[in-house]
């Protein structure tokens, strides 16, 4: 699945690049940080949506923002993995 963020550089994902001179071990650190952020957002969503009787504990705009943020983090993780595999930038 490919996610398109538009034609400009109006999102962090559109500007995200990996420096070609980055040491190989740094990729693992960056990937772990990205996944930790995604895990934190997933925990937030699980907690905010846990009460099925009372409904969501966050408003719809915040819910949409957290999903958008999670989508961006997944794309960053894919870009890091792609760089490790091919050596190409995001």
Long-range contacts (C-beta under 8 A, 24 or more apart in sequence): 3-71, 3-75, 11-72, 12-72, 13-72, 13-75, 13-76, 16-75, 16-76, 16-79, 16-90, 17-89, 17-90, 18-79, 18-80, 18-83, 18-89, 18-90, 20-87, 20-89, 24-84, 27-80, 27-83, 27-84, 30-80, 31-77, 31-80, 31-81, 34-73, 34-76, 34-77, 34-80, 35-73, 35-77, 37-73, 38-70, 38-73, 38-74, 38-77, 41-66, 41-69, 41-70, 41-73, 42-70, 45-70
